């Protein structure tokens, strides 16, 4: 049980039923390679956790954004419970290090695969819900949702800058902007990307972000500001 105790310490959780935690952490590859293992894998808990996460996320957004339209709430919820976001949640609690994986899955980097991390996180939420109920599960999940919501909304607003930059570039320079990744650094769970926004061969803006999309959006915002200043300084075309 020492491995489970280590997982509980890292997760900041204490399970009454330790078998629920062990099931949540057990991938099917481990069961397949250990036929005498007494418990099932985490797929059924993953099914339950998916439903619990959708409910908690919808409830949080409903109360957090009382004026937001149903379509916007649906899009935001989808962004919060998609594979990539849940994998990031799993990374913040180092869940991959505590998963029981088969040897082949381990050798193939399974503990860092987004789909596997997402499934493990959903299973953990399902196990926590069964062990301690909705209130405790909500307290565990909502802080992660809050943090991710702000980032997602910021990225969505940046998309407007990217669109505006393209429109102005096509109008003023008759060229469609392109984007180039300049640098990628940091560990897998905390990568940082640097992206340049170009018109033709000239760099108009550079942005940094935790994903290529976020970095590109930041670059577009910087590039738009420069291009707007250039256009303002240009003489008006002759009318005649």
Secondary structure, 3 states (H helix, E strand, C coil): CHHHHHHHHHHCCCCCCHHHHHHHHECHHHHHHCCCCCCCCCHHHHHHHHHHHHHHHHHHHHHHCCCCCHHHHHHHHHHHCCHHHHHHHHHHCCHHHHCECCHHHHHCCHHHCHHHHHHHHHHHHHHHHHHHHHHHHHHHHHHHHHHHHHHHHHHHHHHHHHHHHHHHHHHHCCCCCEEEEEEEECCHHHCEEEEEEEECCEEEEEEEECCHHHHHHHHHHHHHHHHHHHHHHCCCCCCC
